[in-house]
Amino acid sequence: MRSRLSRAPIVLALTTALFAALTACQVQGGGDASGPSASPALADVQVLADPLGWEGPSTAVAAQSSIEPLTGAEPALPATVVDAQGTQVTVTDTSRILTLDIYGSLSRIVFELGLGDSVVARDTSTAFPEASNLPVVTENGHDLNAEAILDAAPSVILTDTSLGPWDTILQMRDAGIPVVVVESHRSLENIDDLTEQVAAALGVSDRGEELAARSTAAVEAKIAEIAEVAPTSPNERLRMMFLYARGQSGVYYLFGEESGADSLITALGGVDVAAEIGWQGMRPVTDEALVDANPDLLIMMTKGLESVGGVDGLSEHLPAVAQTDAGRNRRIVDMSDATVLSFGPASADVLDALAVAIYAPEAVG
């Protein structure tokens, strides 16, 4: 790797079926105890004097911070809530909790709320060590397995619309299991709302407020830390985009405004190129849009990058990348599929690792 001398002249409201198509090839990766070593902390590295002048890729690996479970009064049950779909749900038993979402954030929230001992199974994206021994109830990536769910005998299910088939969730309701559907949209801005939705459904609203405040404070502190090392001049800030790829399926999406990736880019001190071009939500890549946007840096999921044969293969699969500054200078930052958009209690760690990969790439290689 070397520094180059000069720079070359919606709401996330996709259907469950579309999201399933995007993630069908995703497998568990990154974030577990056997994975790659965590990136050093931003506070412990020497950042680049000229982040815009760097050439070469880097991988971000978030630190596996231990669960810090809250304690307090026993859950106040029954707990009756109106979920994100407008359905009134009453939860009478939290002794066997099952959390299901594509991000793994719901499981982390429940563990941090101090109810981890009551979680009976997990989805593929729940990759933190404290949950590693739980049986997995998703298959082929993120397909819900009705038989496995019923075998886990949950007394309550917390989920959103990011996993399918949805008929499986309806089947659980028909079986008499309370199912609470929380907000599907994920971003740094709604971590507190999501946390409080989960806590209310489980009868621990006080703990939810405490965890929301703790998570938000950690994110705000990390954003402030990143701001100290990110360029302040608009001409020196990195122009970033989030690219989703599944090369074996020929699937390439750009994540735009209100996809969650936009809040990540802003927090990292980058210029959200998708906002400049009015790219909403998650939409298929077009060569014209990518070339016109001309990002300096692309953020990708690790398995997505691997699916196209790495950085070199990316331009072969998607030639328009080679016509951008990011492609010409191999400025690709990848992070575990199960981590990069897992907005929740560990978001500050995710931001820290990404910031190191962007502003101190020599520290991670």
HUVENFEN-V150563 format. One record per residue. NEAR is the number of other C-alpha atoms within 10 Angstrom. Layout:
((NEAR) (NEAR))
This chain:
((12) (10) (14) (13) (9) (9) (11) (10) (4) (13) (13) (17) (16) (15) (10) (16) (15) (12) (18) (20) (11) (17) (23) (16) (18) (21) (16) (18) (19) (24) (25) (18) (13) (9) (11) (13) (16) (17) (23) (19) (15) (23) (12) (9) (16) (14) (20) (18) (13) (14) (19) (23) (17) (24) (20) (19) (23) (23) (25) (30) (27) (28) (18) (17) (10) (11) (18) (12) (16) (15) (12) (10) (9) (9) (20) (15) (15) (14) (19) (15) (18) (16) (19) (15) (12) (9) (12) (13) (16) (18) (22) (18) (18) (21) (14) (18) (24) (26) (26) (28) (25) (27) (25) (23) (27) (28) (30) (25) (28) (25) (20) (22) (28) (17) (22) (19) (13) (16) (23) (22) (26) (26) (27) (24) (27) (29) (24) (20) (15) (15) (19) (14) (10) (14) (15) (19) (22) (21) (14) (13) (18) (26) (20) (23) (17) (17) (10) (15) (22) (14) (11) (20) (14) (23) (20) (26) (24) (22) (22) (25) (24) (24) (24) (21) (17) (15) (11) (17) (23) (13) (13) (18) (15) (10) (10) (11) (18) (20) (26) (27) (23) (22) (18) (17) (18) (21) (20) (23) (14) (17) (23) (20) (15) (23) (29) (22) (22) (26) (23) (21) (30) (29) (23) (23) (20) (16) (23) (26) (19) (16) (25) (24) (14) (13) (22) (21) (13) (17) (24) (14) (13) (22) (20) (14) (16) (21) (16) (11) (20) (22) (19) (12) (7) (10) (10) (15) (17) (26) (23) (26) (28) (28) (23) (26) (28) (21) (20) (12) (13) (11) (15) (20) (17) (25) (23) (28) (23) (20) (23) (24) (26) (26) (17) (24) (21) (14) (20) (26) (22) (24) (22) (23) (23) (24) (14) (11) (14) (11) (18) (18) (21) (25) (14) (13) (18) (13) (14) (10) (14) (20) (16) (12) (18) (21) (24) (26) (24) (24) (25) (23) (25) (24) (25) (26) (24) (17) (20) (21) (16) (16) (18) (13) (15) (23) (18) (13) (17) (17) (14) (20) (21) (18) (16) (21) (22) (24) (24) (15) (22) (24) (23) (26) (24) (27) (27) (22) (24) (26) (27) (26) (23) (25) (25) (28) (26) (23) (24) (22) (22) (25) (23) (26) (24) (27) (28) (29) (27) (29) (25) (23) (26) (19) (17) (19) (13))
